[in-house]
């Protein structure tokens, strides 16, 4: 007989709990600095992780679907320990709670980091839409750890390689990443329509999509 | 270089005075249980020149606890004095630096449990995943712990007078 799954409970998480989950169970080991909505996940009353939404590092994210920055947020961390319930289900529950807490949010963006072997299977299973091709960006290898240039800038006040070589890590270098896939989950009808338009353009290989994604200020 | 296993009386082995690794009673008992269950399969390494233990102090203490007459040893004669000191440290240090794959570990422990094997003989408690991971228990937070992502705080730069959106968590909406 198949054993029943443990009782799943999803609720608000404190900053401390969310940080613990990120530092222990997320590959980045970095807690985002922006404004956040943090959900905790418990199975049989044991804390197994956190799902965190934020404003994301890129302020132009919302422009991809022609919206304002307070209408689009980013799923920034899914930090889970060993769990029995599907990640897709856990994310879906947090989205429903997010909708109530932040009714002005019309779409959620997230990324599947190919450097971590993620292709976005959990997003595909949850009806997220893949928008555009690979998003490639440059990272720095600082003290042997892959780190985003923005984080370097925040930490040291500059992204200058010569300065960091001289003052921080003489072995710092730029590295090419495998890139990330961008996924969007539309919440409102308006966002759904815009995402559908983007997907149509994508299917047709329209150059306007490329323009939109390369220059998010272009109206869709 | 060939290494042969010999059996020496316990009294012939000399613990290294500079051994930095501590073995408490609980640890020695666990090693003794392991030897009793699985056998003495990991010989103690000693210096060929003076029979001083290079690595295996825990096993030596466990053998005394079990009142064994002899223990299996390997005699190392190819290491310099400095290398012996280094090897004594790295032998313990390397094991510390590796990590467990908790998914595989849980699977293995579960299989052993199904086979009615005494989990304590693996060195893990049966409730390892609830207790030994040192995980604090967190209760739920509340709405006040969260930021409203759909509201924007417009800030004015005190120097240039320009306006920009705040994305910082600490600024109250």
Interface residues (C-beta under 8 A of the other chain):
Chain A: X11 X12 X13 X14 X15 X16 X17 X20 X24 X33 X34 X35 X36 X37 X38 X40 X46 X47 X53 X54 X55 X59 X68 X69 X70 X71 X73 X81 X82 X98 X101 X102 X103 X104 X105
Chain B: X102 X103 X106 X129 X130 X135 X136 X137 X138 X139 X140 X141 X142 X143 X145 X146 X147 X148 X149 X150 X151 X152 X165 X167 X168 X169
